[in-house]
């Protein structure tokens, strides 16, 4: 048991350190990209401040990593010893009988309290294991998170929009299928809007670049259009309220290709939303009933 404890401490410390570094690098790279995109919009080629921002963010996210490593490596060990002790007595109870292994009547009060504590600890461990398995199931249904951003940034004749598209015409306005995040850049001088879209469907990661036709561009809003063989969609970027919405409808229903579309929706509505809210809403929906009941007790 002692050797297993040492192996756990070392492996947990290495794993936690690598996870902290990976997380810090991910956010540092994101901060660098945001800074670099801003520099590009302003036609500024000096990226030294972006390098400094990346270094600063990496250091910020690594703060407390030592304490996190120590907690992950050491705190579970005494609980593991206790679990092994309880398991040993359960096995013994199965072999010689519970009354013989735990002679309750003859036990002193401190020993009775210890037995009760062990029973509660065992029940809590089983419950935590069940929760962990159910959360792993939810992870298979919602495998990735999405950027917690919803921004409309205007810099002169350039407008940048980031967020996650959701369907506002369905019963749940957080429905987004597949999981996706978008960044849309509009250039008035070039009369062009281009969207970079990344999405995950089941276990497949996809990337797409979408070009929109600009219908109008005023001081208050930009209206975009996107046409498909069987549908057309209009989107509005409100430069005052920073809201981004869209609506689509079916066309060419008599065409052979369009007749193959089994969708019963003739009209639909989009809304650009905060990615984290969408991700969390989908996780809440994917929970098994037992997990919902247990988490509701704790206000989740």
N, C-alpha and C positions, 0 to 999 in steps of 0.2 A: 504493500500500500504506500509505503514511503517513497519507493522508486517511481510509482505512478504519479504521486504528488509532484515530484521533481520534474518528471516529463511534462505534466500538465502546466506547471509554472513556466517552464522554458517555452513550450510551444504556444501557450496563450499569450505570453509576452511578445514573442516574435510576430504572431498573427495580428495582435492589436496594434503593434507599432506599424506594421505594413499597412493596415487598414487606415490608421490615422494619417500616414503619409499620403496614401492614395486619395483620401478625402480632401486633405489640404491642397494637394496638387490640382485636383479637379476644380476646386473653387478658385484657386489662384489663376489657373488657365482661363476660367470663365471671366474673372475680373480683368485679366489682360485683354481678352477678346472684346469685352465691352469698351474698355479704354481705347483699344486700337480702332474699333469701329467708329467711335466718336472722333478720333483724330482724322480718320479717313473722310468722314463727313465734313470736317472743317479744313480739309486739304492740308493737314499738318503732318509732316513726315518724321517729326522727332518723337520717337517712341521711348525715350529714356524714362519719362514719368510713368509709362505703362509698365516698364520693367520694375521700377520702384514699387508700383502698386501691387504687382504680382508677388514680389518678395515680402511686402508688408502683409498681404493676405495669407501667404503661406505661413508666416510666423504667427499670425493671429490664430489660425486654425490649429496650429501645433501646440498652442498654449494649453497646459494641463495634460499633455499627452503622457508625461511620466506618471502622474497620478492615475490616469486611466489604465495604463499598462499594469501598474502595481495592483490596482483594485481587481482587474480582470484575472490576473495571475494568482493572487493570493486569497481573495475573499472566498471563492468557491471551495477551497481546500478543506477548511473545518466542516463545512456542510457536507462535503463528500465523505469525510470520515464518519460523521454522524449517520449519513445514509447507509454506509457500509455496516456500521454497528447495528442499526435497525434491521437491515436485511439479514444479518447473521442471526439475530434473535427470531426473526420471522421463519427462517429456515429451521432453526432449532425447534420452534413451536410446532411446525408441521411434522417434525420427526418424533418428538416426545410428547406432544400435546400442549395446548396453550396454557392450561392450568399448571402444568409442571414447569414450563419455561417461565411463566409469569405468575407466581403464587400470590395473587392480588390480596387475599385475606391476611396473609402474614407480612406483607410489605409495610414498611414504615411510610409515614406521610411524605417525606421528601422523595422516596422511591416511587410512590404512587404518582406524585406530580411529574416526575421524570417520565414515567410510562405514558401519562396523558400527553406530555409535551411531544414525545416520540410519535404518538398516534396522530396528533395534529400536524406535526412536521411531515409525516408520511402522506397524509391527505393533501397537504399543501403542495408537496412535491408532485403527486399524481396530477393535481389540478394544473400546475404549471406546465407539466408535460403535455397534457391535453390541449392547453391553450397554445403551446408552441406548435403542435401539430396542426391545429386549426389555422393558425396564422401562416404557416407554410402553405396550406391549401389556398388561402387568400392571395398569397404571393404568386401562385400559379395563375390566378385569374387576373391579377393586376400586377404584371411582372416588373414594371418600371414606374418611377416617379416622373413628374414633368416640372419644367422650370416654373417657379412661383412668381412669374412676372406677367403683368398686363400693362403695357406702356404704349403710348402714342407720343413720339418725340418729333417736333418740327424744328428744323434748322434751315431757315431761309426757304429755298425751293425743294428741300429734301425732307421727306417724312418717313420715319422708321416706326414700324408697328411690331410688337411681339406679344404672343399669347397662345392660347389653345382654343381651337374651334369647338363649339358645342352646339347641339341641336335644341333650339328654344321652343320648337313646336311639339315636342314630345312631352310625356307626362313628367319626366324628370329632366330639369334643365341642366343637369350636370352630365348628361349622356354624351360621350365622345367615343366613337368607335370607327376606326381603331384609335388607340392612344396616340396622340400626336402633339407636336409643338411647332409653331410657325414664326418666321420672321419675314416681314414684308417691307420692302423699300420702294418708295415712290420718288421719282425725279421729274419735277415739273418741266424743266428745260428739255428733257429728252422725251417727255410725254409717255413715260413708261413706269409700270409698277411690276415688280418681280417678287415672288414669294419663295423662300426656301422652307421646305416642309419636311420634317422628319417624323416617322410614325412607326409604331410597333403593333403588329397584328399577330396574336398568338406568340410564336417564337421568332417571327420574321421581322427584321429591321429594314425599313425602306426609306429612301430619300427621294425627293421630287422637287423640281424647280417649275413654278407655275408663272406664266406671263398673263397679265390682265390688260384689257383695253380700257383706257381712261375715257369715260363718258363726259365727265366735267370735273373741273378743279376750281373752286372758289375759295374765298377767305374763310368760309365756314365749313366746307366739307369737300371730300373727294369721292366721286362715284365711279366704281369700277364694274366691268362686265367680264364674264367668263362664259363661253359658249361650248356646248358639247353636242354631239349628234342628236341626242334625245332630250336635252334639257338646256336651260339657260339660267344664269345666276347673276344677280346684281348685289354689289356690296357698297356700303357707305362708311367712310371714315369721318366721323364728326370731329373736327379740329377744335371745337369749343368744349364739348363734354368729354372728349377722349374715348367715346364709345365706338365700337366697330361692330356693325351688324350686316346681315346679308339675307337674301331671300331668293328662292329658286322655284321653277315650275317646269313641268314636262312640256315638250314640244314634239312635233312629228310623230304623234302616236300611231299613225297609219303606216309608217315605214316598217318594213320587215324587221330591221335591227331593233327598233324601239318596241315592237310588239313582244320581243323576247324578254324585256325587262318586266319582272314579276312584281315590282314595287307597287303597293296600293296607294302610295302618296303622290298626289298630283302637285302639291305645293309644300314647301318646307322653309324653315327659318333658321338662320345661324346667328350665333353670338360669340364674340371673342371673349374668353374668360381667363381668369387666373388659373394657371396649370395645376398648382398644388390643390386648390379647392376641388378641381375636377378629379384629380387623383384620389384625394381623401374621400370624396363622395362615392367613387367607384369601389373603393375598399370597403366602405360601410355597407354598400349593397351586396358585396360578394361574401360577407361573413355568414357562416352557418348559423342556424337558429340558436344553438347552445352558446356560441361565442357572443352573439348579440345579447342574450340574456345575462351572461356573466359580466360583460363589459358595461351593460346598462346599470348594474349594481354600483359600479364605480363612476357613473355619470358619463360614460363614453357611448 
